[in-house]
Amino acid sequence: MNKTIGILAHVDAGKTTFSEQLLYHTNSIKNRGRVDHQSAFLDSHEIEKQRGITVFADQGMFDFGDSTYYLIDTPGHVDFSPEMERAIQVMDVAIIVVSAVEGVEGHTETVWNLLKKHRVPTFFFINKTDRTGADVDRVLEEIRSNLSANACNIFESLASEVMNEELIEFIAERDEALLEHYMEEGYEPKLWFNAMQSLVQSSQIYPCSSGSALQDIGVKEFLEQLELLTITNFSNHEPFAGRVYKVRYEENGTRVTFIKALSGTLNVRDEISYGNEMIEKVTQIRRYNGSQYEHINQVSAGELFAVIGLSDASVGDGVGVLREKAIYELVPALRSKVVFESGVNVKEALRYFRMLEAEDPSLNVIWEERFQEVHLHVMGAIQLEVLQQIVRDRYRLNIKFEKPEILYKETIETEVIGYGHFEPLRHYAEVHVKLEPGNRNDGITFESKCHSDDLAIGFQNLVGQHIHEKEIHGLLTGSPLTDIKVTLLTGRAHNQHTHGGDFREATFRAIRQGLEKAKKLLLEPYYQFKIKVELEQMGRVLADIQSASGRFDPPVTEGEKTIITGIVPVATFMDYSAVLASFTHGKGRISLTFQGYHRCHNEKEVIDRIGYDKNADPDFTSSSIFCSKGQGFSVPWDEAEEMMHCIK
């Protein structure tokens, strides 16, 4: 039975040490490594050794019981959480490591919410029980109050397939039929064990155990319980399907694509499809264990593996018969410019950043042709420091980054019709679109209500493709448009003169012409926060949230503590974790997760600071191009509508 397990935690909870113990107890490694000794098997990259943190979601492999386990050790630092989220989507089971001293921390809640969303069966291991201040009962209660009331302690209540009375009652209370059976029939070991296994698999209960990974206490017992309680049901008798969860480039430039097989089998030399109907041959299959790998000829459902031969597969792509692309929630809210040394060929360097973007799509590398600049999206300062070192080590380039800036977006409040015409000599396209406000954080959606008698279906589809092919700049700050529904009303092509790119020009001009007439809004990223402090510190926190232009829900009291939730702009709250730690002497707890985009709290100030000139943007214009007497001429947006060729 193949099982992919992921180890997740807040930074410094002991996640990597716990992973090392699992590998050691199953004879996958001969010696247990330690993060502080720079000898951890799964933190094999030089950057990870130097910093003592996990940056890359690397995998190990071991056999135990009747199962082959693929273990993914994920980053615990919030700056690398997109890497963690990508790994979550291929996990069969997750293990959250929580410190018995610090308890449930901010990033623990972020991890939990993602696992809950993707319905990944989850276990908890309460670690560092050997440390001064450790309190397993307190942490278990924190897990129940902050994460799920369905967490159950299995450390002393489950041995082999036998469970004690307390655990049986816990399970019975979660299922009406089981409770009735318990009241009438009492304890039947096999029935109750199967029931627990089923409830774990369906994410209705969450087993918790405890110990010390560093001292090797409780780890082997936990592994035995994990083997007992987890099942997977992969089929090799169906067509091959898989999901790309990671891409890496080797020093020689070879592109390695990591895949989770979800059904069927795959052999070397097989052709597989992915993305937009790409079909390529697999020239090599590798099975990785840490940084080492072996060549294999075939993989089957449930395995993690890597292939050579896919030149353009992206993280999140379905391969084989799976077409659905994964959607990721954790997106950066910051943007930074790369600063190169003098004499560097920036376009050559851009190629390196495209490779980094393939490995981490959240970087969203942007090439500003007009200024010959490279910009990228980031989670925070630690990520920039790591990227700087990666670029230096891999590509021998010394770079710096400008201070990260907030990523703004733009939308509209009113419905308008936009008109675009593109007709220089021997070219022709016209587009009429309706722009209307969409749901917040839904992005740009497209619909066609154009009759095929007016414009062929192929051209209508082309308009939809162009709308999504690149970010369209708004008029307030030049930031990307979002939360707009674009409806194609009508359009026109020419039998002889319409060429590739004509509808791209007409579409962008129509959208910008519509934006000129619409009431526009600037949006900024917001955090959803959860803050837990002593009751007497509540007033200070509420005042800080208000001064940061945030909004909070009514506080909830828990004993001597209060819990405050709400939303707040990233721009005003991104450094608040340090502030909170300072005045609570490290006892306050904060969880910040990206909540989406909302109206900018200081719109005029931001617009004035950015100083975007809508008439000087080389990529977009609101004017249209018409042709007269063999010459193309530009018509301003406010005059173009009357000159359109389609009947309005």
ABEGO torsion letter per residue (X at the ends): XBBBBBBBBBBGAGAAAAAAAAAAAAGABABBBBAAAGABAABABAAAAAAGBBABBBBBBBBBEABBBBBBBBBABAAAAAAAAAAAAABABBBBBBBAAAEBBAAAAAAAAAAAAAGBBBBBBBBGAABBGBBAAAAAAAAAAAABAABBBAAAABBEABBBAAAAAAAAAABAAAAAAAAAAEBBAAAAAAAAAAAAAAGABBBBBBEBAAAGBGAAAAAAAAAAABBBBBBAABBBBBBBABBBBBAAGBBBBBBBBABEBBBBGBBBBBEBGBBBBBABBBBBBEABBBBBABBBBGBBBBBBGBAABBBGBBBEABABBBBBABBBABBBBBBBBBGBBAAAAAAAAAAAAAABAAAGBBBBAAAGBBBBBBAEAAAAAAAAAAAAAAAGBBBBBBBBBBBBBBBBABBBBBBBBBBBBGBBBBBBBBBBBBBBGAEBBBBBABBAAABBAAAAAAAAAAAAABBBBBAAAGBBBBGBBBBBABBBBBAAABBBGAAAAAAAAAAAAAAAABBBBBBBBBBBBBBBBBAAAAAAAAAAAAAAGBBBBBBBBBEABBBBBEBBBAAAAAAAAAAAAAAAGGABBBBBBBAEBBBBABAAAAAAAAGBBAAABAABBABBBBBBGGBBBBBBAAAAAAABABBX
